[in-house]
């Protein structure tokens, strides 16, 4: 009995002692961790307010306290902050050594993101040291990792690094491209210091760029400088504010404002000397701590070796115990999961049935919504065309009445806005036709190279406006005569090439057409459109082909557009049995490509087709021709009549279809311009009535055509031609002239 009593008296205090010791050790480690974090945070905050001496002191304290292997991750973070600080102090040799040590320490840890961040920092240091090839190598490593993870935030820092590197190498246009690609992401992330730095660097690049490559580069440099200085002052980025005075002095010199240049240079030198002294004092403070840190590192390396040996023996025992416990837990969980599985399966079947019912209802609702959308857009676009016809028509008339120079400028702006709105309406109509499966492919013979050259001629002005060069690389082994839908192919190329021109400045756009293979009478072709503009981020490449989608809000503000062009391209190529592909990189440009097949034609007749013939209009032959305009809208009546009478044509107006039928019976006309939607009988019904007693008189539909109207119905009703409103005046007279020349008989129903 006494033996048992002694046993109970001795062991509980011993167990209690070990528990207290263990808890005390854990508490000590927690207290140390809190102190490390405190000094680290204090050091980073001192950096923000440019108190570099105190920053070095606190970061050194944190680094010393994190000597234990327990705090290995915290020590690496502190070391990274120290390296960044030395970079800011322009102590590049020290900064590069610290950063390289971090990269070596991170090897085989699996922390690839931290390695990529260290690569970015090392590249910035090497750029400042003039070690350009090493800087580029580090940037490529970081770029590959961040791109693979769609990490746009850190990738913006890489783009900034590329911009700095290109600026150091005097490649100013390339530097501007990289900086332009990085700035929108900095704005999005509210990274004000990087945004201000990028804009100041852009100002410097613009100032040094060749004026023949960039329009008005001095004004753009001043704008970038003002933006950078405003952001830097607001966020107390002292170094950027100081450097802005240097750029301002260079700009003033370019403008021959020597007094202002000297004033800014004096401010720069005075304030830069002050901050340089601060740098030197901080570096001196850091050197005092250097010896202690080196000795500490040697001790840490020895201790780490000893700890690694101990860990190996401890880990084996832990592994055996852990595996036994894991086996018991797994068997218990398996039994429990088998029991629950039957219950879950029954519930899952019920849920699936409910979901099927919900999906069926959602499908029906989606179909109704799609139909309602198509009907709405059909109606609204038709209603928009009518007042838009008045805007474009009146603008054309006013421009021909010798307006004053300032009035002409306003009228040209109005004309541009009208044409832009018409383009938007046409894009919406095209997209809805494609989505509603109301577009059919034509099969006509055409000359491919001539078609592409026509597109390039049409886009030449857009290229010249942005100082871009268009390059066509055409495989001459492609057969001249192909069968397909040339209009839809032209529409695809116009959208792709126009998009490339829009997002490229002082660059090149390449159009490549190559033959992949040909078999019997089928030829397979590869089309490419490549530019060296701003590029598209990996994240946005997934949605760029959706309706109303653009690379970013900043891109929309800067370059404009509605984001419908690529959606139309995607749908047209799907209709033609192909698929659009994209390859792009921010700051370097984009490449779109697709493969498509055409039938090889035996006979080539594109040039003889009346619709494809580009006739030169003999306006003199149209004079004194009698025209009947059938239109219920008074404003449209007046506009159409004035346009015709300005060309010396004799114009009569009918308010509705019944009046038109009566006038045709009683008078002789050379041509009728017939509206479709009118009160009483429609333009189609009026045309059918006229064809009963006059089959030779040319009748042209002058209307706002919608997606619900099949053009074949117009020809079957007796129309010779269709002119959609609003129209370009040259196309208007060209169709009238062509109709009068051909005198084509209508198709009898």
C-alpha positions in Angstrom: 0.0 0.0 0.0 2.9 2.4 0.9 4.5 1.6 -2.5 1.4 2.8 -4.4 1.2 5.9 -2.2 4.8 6.8 -3.0 4.2 6.3 -6.7 1.3 8.8 -6.8 3.2 11.4 -4.8 6.3 11.5 -7.0 5.1 11.5 -10.6 2.3 14.1 -10.9 4.7 17.0 -9.9 7.2 15.8 -12.5 4.5 15.7 -15.2 3.3 19.1 -14.1 6.9 20.5 -14.4 7.2 19.3 -18.0 3.8 20.8 -18.9 4.7 24.2 -17.4 8.1 24.2 -19.1 6.5 23.3 -22.5 3.9 26.1 -22.1 6.6 28.6 -21.1 8.6 27.7 -24.2 5.6 28.1 -26.4 4.8 31.5 -24.8 8.4 32.7 -25.2 8.3 31.8 -28.9 5.0 33.6 -29.4 6.3 36.7 -27.6 9.5 36.7 -29.8 7.4 36.3 -33.0 5.3 39.3 -32.0 8.5 41.4 -31.4 9.9 40.3 -34.8 6.7 41.3 -36.6 6.6 44.6 -34.7 10.2 45.6 -35.7 9.6 44.4 -39.3 6.4 46.5 -39.6 8.1 49.5 -38.0 11.0 49.2 -40.5 8.6 49.1 -43.5 6.6 52.1 -42.2 9.9 54.1 -41.7 10.6 53.3 -45.4 7.3 54.8 -46.4 8.0 58.1 -44.7 11.6 58.1 -46.0 13.2 57.7 -42.5 15.8 55.3 -43.8 18.2 55.3 -40.8 15.5 54.1 -38.4 14.3 51.7 -41.1 17.7 50.0 -41.2 17.9 49.9 -37.4 14.5 48.2 -36.9 14.9 45.8 -39.8 18.3 44.8 -38.5 16.7 44.2 -35.0 14.0 42.0 -36.6 16.5 40.1 -38.6 18.7 39.3 -35.5 15.7 38.2 -33.5 14.6 35.8 -36.2 17.9 33.9 -35.9 16.2 30.7 -34.8 15.2 28.2 -37.5 11.7 28.4 -36.1 11.4 31.8 -37.7 13.0 30.9 -41.0 10.1 32.2 -43.1 9.9 35.5 -41.2 13.7 35.9 -41.6 13.4 35.6 -45.4 10.6 38.2 -45.5 12.8 40.6 -43.4 15.8 39.9 -45.7 13.6 40.8 -48.7 12.6 44.1 -47.1 16.3 44.9 -46.4 17.2 44.2 -50.1 14.3 46.5 -51.2 15.6 49.2 -48.9 19.1 49.0 -50.3 17.7 49.2 -53.8 15.8 52.4 -52.8 19.0 53.8 -51.2 20.8 53.1 -54.6 23.2 50.8 -52.7 22.9 48.4 -55.6 25.9 46.1 -54.8 24.5 45.3 -51.4 21.0 45.0 -52.7 22.0 42.5 -55.4 23.9 40.3 -52.9 21.0 40.2 -50.4 18.5 39.4 -53.2 20.7 36.6 -54.6 21.0 35.1 -51.1 17.2 35.1 -50.9 16.9 33.3 -54.2 19.5 30.7 -53.1 17.7 30.2 -49.7 14.3 29.7 -51.5 15.6 26.9 -53.7 13.8 23.6 -53.2 11.2 25.2 -50.9 8.4 25.3 -53.4 7.7 29.0 -52.8 7.9 29.8 -56.5 5.9 33.1 -56.1 8.5 34.5 -53.7 11.3 33.4 -56.1 9.6 35.3 -59.0 9.2 38.4 -56.8 12.9 38.2 -56.0 13.7 37.7 -59.7 11.8 40.9 -60.4 13.7 42.9 -57.7 17.1 41.5 -58.9 16.2 42.6 -62.5 15.6 46.2 -61.4 18.9 46.2 -59.5 20.8 44.8 -62.5 19.2 47.4 -64.8 20.5 50.2 -62.6 24.0 48.6 -62.6 24.1 48.4 -66.4 24.0 44.5 -66.4 21.2 44.5 -69.0 21.4 40.9 -70.3 21.2 39.6 -66.7 18.3 41.9 -65.9 16.4 40.6 -69.0 17.1 37.0 -67.9 15.6 37.6 -64.4 12.6 39.4 -65.9 11.9 36.5 -68.3 12.0 34.0 -65.4 9.5 36.2 -63.4 7.3 36.8 -66.4 7.0 33.1 -67.2 5.8 32.2 -63.7 3.4 35.1 -63.2 1.9 34.6 -66.7 1.4 30.9 -66.0 -0.6 31.8 -62.8 -2.5 34.7 -64.4 -1.0 36.9 -61.6 -1.7 40.3 -63.3 -0.8 42.3 -60.2 2.8 41.1 -59.9 3.1 40.9 -63.7 2.5 44.6 -63.9 5.7 45.0 -61.9 7.5 42.8 -64.4 6.2 45.0 -67.3 7.5 48.0 -65.3 10.9 46.3 -65.1 10.9 45.7 -68.9 10.0 49.4 -69.4 12.9 50.5 -67.1 15.3 48.1 -69.0 14.3 49.3 -72.4 14.6 53.0 -71.3 18.1 52.3 -70.0 18.9 50.7 -73.4 17.5 53.8 -75.2 14.7 51.8 -76.8 12.2 54.5 -76.1 9.2 53.3 -78.2 9.5 49.8 -76.7 9.7 51.3 -73.2 6.5 53.3 -73.8 4.7 50.1 -74.9 5.7 48.2 -71.8 4.8 51.2 -69.5 1.4 51.7 -71.2 0.7 48.0 -70.6 1.6 48.2 -66.9 -0.2 51.5 -66.0 -3.8 50.3 -66.3 -3.1 47.4 -63.9 -1.4 49.8 -61.3 -4.5 52.0 -61.6 -6.8 49.0 -61.0 -4.8 47.8 -58.0 -4.4 51.4 -56.6 -0.6 50.9 -56.6 0.0 54.7 -56.5 3.8 54.6 -56.1 4.3 52.3 -59.1 1.7 54.2 -61.1 3.5 57.5 -60.5 6.9 55.9 -61.2 5.6 54.4 -64.5 4.1 57.7 -65.7 7.3 59.6 -64.9 9.4 57.1 -66.8 6.9 57.3 -69.7 7.4 61.1 -69.7 11.2 60.6 -69.9 10.8 58.1 -72.8 8.4 60.4 -74.7 10.8 63.3 -74.3 13.6 61.3 -75.8 11.6 59.4 -78.5 12.0 60.2 -82.1 9.4 62.9 -83.1 8.9 61.1 -86.4 7.8 58.0 -84.6 5.4 59.6 -82.0 3.1 62.5 -82.8 3.4 65.5 -80.5 5.7 63.6 -78.2 6.6 66.8 -76.2 3.0 67.6 -75.3 2.4 63.9 -74.3 5.5 64.0 -72.2 4.3 67.1 -70.3 0.9 65.4 -69.7 2.5 62.2 -68.4 4.8 64.4 -66.1 1.8 66.3 -64.7 0.0 63.1 -63.9 3.1 61.5 -62.3 3.8 64.6 -60.2 0.2 64.9 -59.0 0.0 61.2 -57.9 3.5 61.5 -56.2 2.6 64.7 -54.3 -0.7 63.3 -53.1 0.9 60.1 -51.8 4.1 61.7 -50.5 6.5 59.9 -52.9 9.3 62.3 -52.3 11.9 60.7 -54.7 9.5 60.7 -57.6 8.6 64.4 -56.9 12.3 65.3 -56.8 13.0 63.4 -60.1 10.0 65.2 -61.7 11.9 68.5 -61.5 14.7 67.1 -63.6 12.3 66.0 -66.3 10.5 69.3 -66.1 13.9 71.1 -66.7 14.6 69.0 -69.8 11.1 69.8 -71.2 11.7 73.5 -70.6 15.0 73.3 -72.4 13.2 71.7 -75.4 10.8 74.6 -75.4 13.7 77.1 -75.1 12.4 78.3 -71.8 15.9 78.5 -70.2 14.9 80.5 -67.1 12.2 77.9 -66.1 14.7 75.0 -67.0 17.3 76.5 -64.6 14.7 77.0 -61.9 13.6 73.4 -62.0 17.2 72.1 -62.2 18.2 74.1 -59.1 15.3 72.7 -57.2 16.2 69.2 -58.3 19.9 69.5 -57.4 19.1 71.0 -54.0 16.5 68.4 -53.0 18.4 65.5 -54.5 21.6 66.5 -52.6 19.5 66.4 -49.4 18.1 63.0 -50.1 21.5 61.7 -51.1 22.9 62.7 -47.7 20.0 60.8 -46.1 20.9 57.8 -48.2 24.5 57.9 -47.1 23.6 58.3 -43.5 21.3 55.3 -43.7 23.9 53.1 -45.5 26.5 54.1 -42.8 24.1 53.0 -40.1 23.6 49.7 -41.9 27.3 49.0 -42.2 27.5 49.2 -38.3 25.1 46.2 -38.1 26.8 44.3 -40.9 29.5 42.5 -38.8 27.0 41.3 -36.3 24.8 39.9 -39.0 27.7 38.1 -40.7 28.8 36.4 -37.4 25.2 35.5 -36.7 24.8 33.8 -40.1 27.8 31.6 -39.4 26.4 30.5 -36.1 23.0 29.9 -37.7 24.5 27.7 -40.4 26.3 25.5 -37.8 23.1 25.2 -35.6 21.0 24.4 -38.7 23.3 21.4 -39.5 22.9 20.0 -35.9 19.1 20.5 -36.0 18.8 18.7 -39.3 20.6 15.6 -37.9 18.3 15.6 -34.8 15.2 16.0 -37.0 16.0 12.9 -39.0 16.0 10.6 -35.9 12.9 12.2 -34.4 10.9 12.1 -37.7 11.2 8.4 -38.0 9.5 7.8 -34.6 6.9 10.3 -35.5 6.3 8.7 -38.8 5.6 5.2 -37.3 3.2 6.6 -34.7 1.5 8.8 -37.2 0.9 6.0 -39.7 -0.7 3.8 -37.0 -3.0 6.5 -35.9 -3.8 7.4 -39.5 -4.7 3.7 -40.3 -7.2 3.6 -37.4 -8.7 6.9 -38.4 -9.1 5.9 -42.0 -10.8 2.6 -41.1 -13.2 4.4 -38.9 -14.0 7.0 -41.5 -14.5 4.4 -44.2 -17.1 2.6 -42.1 -18.9 5.9 -41.4 -18.8 7.0 -45.0 -20.3 3.7 -46.2 -23.2 4.2 -43.8 -23.8 7.8 -45.0 -23.3 7.1 -48.6 -26.7 5.4 -49.1 -28.5 8.3 -47.5 -26.6 10.8 -49.6 -27.4 8.9 -52.8 -31.1 9.0 -52.2 -31.0 12.7 -51.4 -28.8 13.3 -54.5 -31.4 11.6 -56.8 -34.1 13.9 -55.4 -31.9 17.0 -55.9 -31.1 16.0 -59.5 -34.7 15.6 -60.4 -35.5 19.1 -58.9 -32.5 20.6 -60.8 -33.7 19.0 -64.1 -37.0 20.7 -63.6 -35.4 24.0 -62.8 -33.1 23.7 -65.9 -36.0 23.0 -68.1 -37.8 26.1 -66.9 -34.6 28.2 -67.2 -34.2 26.9 -70.8 -37.7 28.0 -71.7 -37.2 31.4 -70.1 -33.9 31.9 -71.9 -35.5 31.1 -75.3 -38.2 33.6 -74.6 -35.7 36.2 -73.5 -33.6 35.6 -76.6 -36.6 36.0 -78.9 -37.7 39.2 -77.0 -34.1 40.6 -77.4 -34.0 40.0 -81.1 -37.5 41.6 -81.6 -36.5 44.6 -79.4 -33.2 45.2 -81.3 -35.0 44.8 -84.6 -37.5 47.5 -83.7 -35.1 49.9 -81.9 -32.5 49.8 -84.7 -35.2 50.5 -87.3 -36.5 53.4 -85.3 -33.0 54.8 -84.8 -32.3 54.7 -88.5 -35.1 57.1 -89.3 -33.9 60.1 -87.3 -30.3 59.2 -88.1 -31.1 59.6 -91.8 -32.2 63.1 -91.0 -29.0 63.8 -89.1 -26.6 62.5 -91.8 -28.7 63.9 -94.7 -29.0 67.4 -93.3 -25.2 67.3 -92.4 -24.4 66.4 -96.0 -26.7 69.2 -97.4 -25.1 71.8 -95.0 -21.6 70.8 -95.9 -22.4 71.4 -99.6 -23.6 75.0 -98.9 -20.2 76.5 -98.3 -20.3 76.8 -94.5 -17.9 79.0 -92.6 -14.6 77.3 -91.5 -15.7 77.0 -87.8 -19.2 75.7 -89.0 -17.5 73.2 -91.3 -15.5 71.8 -88.4 -18.6 71.3 -86.3 -20.5 69.7 -89.3 -17.6 67.3 -89.9 -17.7 66.3 -86.2 -21.5 65.7 -86.6 -20.9 63.7 -89.7 -18.3 61.5 -88.0 -20.7 61.0 -85.0 -23.5 60.0 -87.3 -21.3 57.5 -89.2 -20.0 56.1 -85.9 -23.6 55.6 -84.7 -24.6 54.0 -88.0 -21.6 51.6 -87.7 -22.7 50.6 -84.2 -26.3 50.0 -85.4 -25.0 47.8 -88.3 -22.8 45.8 -85.9 -25.7 45.2 -83.6 -27.8 44.0 -86.6 -25.0 41.8 -87.9 -24.5 40.2 -84.4 -28.2 39.6 -83.9 -28.6 38.1 -87.4 -25.7 35.7 -86.5 -27.1 34.8 -83.1 -30.6 34.3 -84.6 -29.2 32.0 -87.4 -30.6 34.4 -90.0 -27.3 34.7 -91.9 -26.7 32.4 -94.9 -23.4 31.9 -96.8 -23.2 32.9 -100.4 -21.2 31.0 -103.0 -19.7 33.3 -105.6 -16.4 33.4 -107.5 -13.9 35.9 -106.3 -10.2 37.0 -106.5 -8.7 36.6 -103.0 -5.7 38.8 -103.4 -7.8 41.6 -104.9 -10.3 41.4 -102.1 -7.5 41.7 -99.4 -5.9 44.6 -101.3 -9.3 46.4 -101.4 -9.6 45.9 -97.6 -6.1 47.4 -97.1 -6.9 50.4 -99.3 -10.0 51.0 -97.2 -8.0 50.9 -94.0 -5.0 52.9 -95.2 -6.2 56.2 -93.7 -6.7 54.6 -90.3 -3.1 53.2 -90.5 -1.7 56.6 -91.6 -3.5 58.4 -88.7 -1.6 56.3 -86.2 1.6 56.1 -88.2 1.3 52.4 -88.7 2.7 50.3 -91.6 0.6 47.6 -93.2 2.5 44.6 -94.6 0.8 41.9 -96.8 2.6 38.5 -97.1 0.6 36.6 -99.7 1.4 33.1 -100.8 1.4 33.3 -104.6 0.8 29.6 -105.0 -2.9 30.2 -103.9 -5.2 29.8 -106.9 -6.6 33.1 -108.2 -10.2 31.9 -108.6 -12.0 30.8 -105.4 -15.6 30.1 -104.6 -17.0 31.3 -101.3 -18.5 34.3 -99.5 -16.1 37.2 -100.2 -18.2 39.8 -98.4 -18.1 37.9 -95.1 -14.4 37.2 -95.5 -13.9 41.0 -96.1 -15.9 41.8 -93.0 -13.7 39.4 -90.9 -10.5 41.0 -92.2 -11.8 44.5 -91.8 -12.6 43.8 -88.1 -9.3 42.1 -87.4 -7.0 44.5 -89.2 -9.0 47.5 -87.9 -8.7 46.2 -84.4 -4.9 45.8 -84.8 -4.6 49.4 -86.1 -6.7 50.8 -83.3 -4.4 49.3 -80.5 -1.1 50.0 -82.3 0.8 53.4 -82.5 3.9 53.9 -84.7 4.1 50.2 -85.3 3.5 47.5 -87.8 0.5 45.3 -88.7 1.2 42.1 -90.7 -1.4 40.3 -92.8 -0.3 36.8 -93.8 -2.1 34.4 -96.1 -0.6 31.0 -96.7 -1.7 27.8 -98.4 -1.7 24.8 -96.0 -2.8 22.2 -98.5 -5.0 21.6 -101.5 -6.9 18.4 -102.5 -8.8 18.0 -105.7 -10.7 21.3 -106.0 -10.5 22.4 -102.3 -7.8 24.7 -101.0 -7.0 25.1 -97.2 -5.7 28.5 -96.3 -4.1 30.0 -93.1 -4.8 33.7 -92.3 -2.9 35.7 -89.7 -3.2 39.3 -88.5 -0.3 40.3 -86.2 0.5 43.7 -84.6 3.1 45.0 -82.1 0.7 47.2 -80.1 -0.3 47.1 -76.4 -1.4 43.5 -76.3 -4.0 41.7 -74.2 -3.7 40.1 -70.7 -4.1 36.3 -70.3 -7.2 36.9 -68.1 -8.9 39.0 -70.7 -8.1 36.7 -73.6 -10.8 34.3 -72.3 -13.6 36.8 -72.7 -12.4 39.1 -75.6 -14.6 37.4 -78.1 -17.8 37.9 -76.1 -20.3 40.7 -77.1 -19.5 44.1 -75.8 -16.2 42.9 -74.3 -12.9 44.8 -74.3 -9.5 44.2 -72.7 -10.2 46.6 -69.8 -12.1 49.7 -68.7 -9.0 51.7 -69.2 -8.6 50.3 -72.8 -12.2 51.3 -73.5 -11.6 54.9 -72.3 -8.4 55.2 -74.2 -9.2 53.6 -77.5 -13.0 53.7 -77.7 -15.2 51.1 -79.5 -18.1 48.8 -78.4 -16.4 45.4 -78.3 -18.6 43.9 -81.0 -16.1 43.4 -83.8 -14.4 40.3 -82.4 -17.7 38.8 -81.5 -18.9 39.2 -85.1 -15.6 37.7 -86.3 -16.0 34.7 -84.0 -19.6 34.1 -85.2 -18.9 34.5 -88.9 -16.0 32.1 -88.7 -18.1 29.5 -86.9 -20.7 29.9 -89.7 -17.9 29.3 -92.2 -16.7 26.2 -90.4 -13.6 27.8 -88.8 -12.5 29.1 -85.4 -10.6 32.3 -84.4 -7.4 31.8 -82.4 -5.4 34.4 -80.3 -1.9 34.7 -79.0 -1.0 37.9 -77.2 1.4 39.4 -74.6 1.0 42.7 -72.8 3.4 45.3 -74.2 4.4 43.2 -77.1 1.4 42.9 -79.3 -1.2 40.3 -80.5 -1.7 37.8 -83.2 -5.1 36.5 -84.5 -5.3 33.6 -86.9 -7.8 31.1 -88.4 -7.8 28.3 -91.0 -10.4 28.2 -93.7 -11.1 26.2 -96.9 -12.5 27.4 -100.2 -13.5 25.7 -103.4 -11.3 26.4 -106.4 -13.3 27.9 -109.3 -13.1 26.8 -112.9 -14.5 30.1 -114.2 -13.9 33.5 -112.8 -16.7 36.0 -113.2 -16.5 38.4 -110.3 -15.7 41.4 -112.4 -18.7 40.8 -114.7 -21.2 40.6 -111.8 -23.4 43.8 -111.7 -23.3 43.9 -107.9 -19.5 43.6 -107.8 -18.8 46.1 -110.5 -17.5 49.4 -109.3 -19.0 51.8 -111.8 -17.8 55.3 -112.2 -20.9 57.5 -112.0 -21.8 59.7 -114.9 -23.6 62.4 -113.0 -24.4 64.3 -116.2 -26.6 61.4 -117.4 -28.7 61.7 -114.2 -29.7 65.3 -114.9 -33.3 66.0 -115.7 -34.3 62.4 -114.9 -37.7 62.2 -113.3 -37.8 60.6 -109.9 -40.9 59.7 -107.8 -40.1 59.7 -104.0 -42.6 57.7 -102.0 -42.2 58.6 -98.3 -44.6 59.4 -95.4 -42.0 61.2 -93.2 -42.0 65.0 -94.1 -38.3 65.5 -93.0 -37.1 62.5 -95.0 -39.1 63.8 -98.0 -37.4 67.1 -97.8 -33.9 65.6 -97.4 -34.2 63.1 -100.2 -35.7 65.7 -102.5 -32.9 68.3 -101.9 -30.2 65.7 -102.4 -31.7 64.7 -105.8 -32.4 68.3 -106.9 -28.8 69.3 -106.1 -27.9 66.9 -108.8 -30.4 68.5 -111.2 -32.9 65.7 -111.0 -36.6 66.3 -111.3 -38.3 65.2 -108.1 -42.0 64.4 -107.3 -43.1 63.3 -103.8 -46.0 61.0 -102.8 -47.1 60.7 -99.2 -48.2 57.0 -99.3 -48.5 54.0 -101.5 -52.0 54.7 -102.9 -50.9 58.1 -104.1 -47.8 56.6 -105.7 -49.9 54.1 -107.7 -52.1 56.9 -109.0 -49.1 59.2 -110.0 -47.4 56.3 -111.9 -50.7 55.7 -113.8 -51.0 59.4 -114.8 -47.3 60.3 -115.3 -44.0 59.1 -116.7 -41.0 58.6 -114.3 -37.5 57.3 -114.9 -37.2 55.7 -111.4 -39.1 55.3 -108.1 -37.6 55.5 -104.7 -40.0 53.6 -102.5 -40.2 53.6 -98.6 -41.4 50.3 -97.1 -43.2 51.1 -93.8 -46.0 53.6 -94.5 -49.6 54.1 -93.4 -52.2 52.4 -95.5 -50.6 49.9 -97.9 -46.9 49.2 -97.5 -44.2 49.9 -100.1 -44.1 46.2 -101.0 -47.8 46.1 -101.7 -47.6 49.4 -103.7 -44.8 47.9 -105.8 -46.8 44.7 -106.5 -49.7 46.8 -107.7 -47.5 48.9 -110.0 -45.9 45.7 -111.5 -49.4 44.7 -112.6 -49.5 47.4 -115.2 -45.8 48.5 -115.5 -43.1 45.9 -115.4 -40.2 48.0 -116.9 -40.1 51.0 -114.5 -37.1 50.8 -112.2 -38.2 50.7 -108.5 -35.6 51.0 -105.7 -36.5 50.3 -102.0 -35.3 53.2 -99.9 -35.8 52.0 -96.3 -34.3 51.1 -93.0 -33.9 47.3 -93.4 -34.2 45.3 -90.2 -33.1 41.7 -89.4 -36.6 40.4 -89.8 -36.9 41.4 -93.4 -35.6 38.9 -96.0 -33.9 40.8 -98.9 -35.1 38.1 -101.3 -38.7 39.2 -100.6 -38.0 42.6 -101.9 -36.7 41.3 -105.3 -39.7 38.9 -105.5 -42.1 41.8 -104.9 -40.7 43.6 -107.9 -37.9 45.8 -106.6 -34.8 46.3 -108.8 -32.4 47.5 -106.0 -32.3 48.3 -102.2 -30.7 51.4 -100.6 -30.7 51.2 -96.8 -31.2 54.4 -94.8 -29.1 56.2 -93.8 -26.8 56.1 -96.8 -23.6 57.6 -98.1 -24.4 60.0 -101.0 -21.9 58.4 -103.4 -23.5 55.0 -102.8 -27.0 56.4 -103.2 -26.3 57.9 -106.7 -24.1 54.9 -107.7 -27.1 52.5 -107.1 -29.5 54.8 -108.9 -27.1 55.1 -111.9 -26.5 51.4 -112.0 -30.2 50.6 -111.9 -30.9 53.0 -114.7 -28.0 51.7 -116.8 -28.9 48.0 -116.4 -32.7 48.4 -116.7 -33.0 44.9 -115.1 -36.4 43.4 -115.3 -38.0 42.5 -111.9 -38.6 38.9 -111.0 -42.2 37.9 -111.6 -44.0 36.1 -108.8 
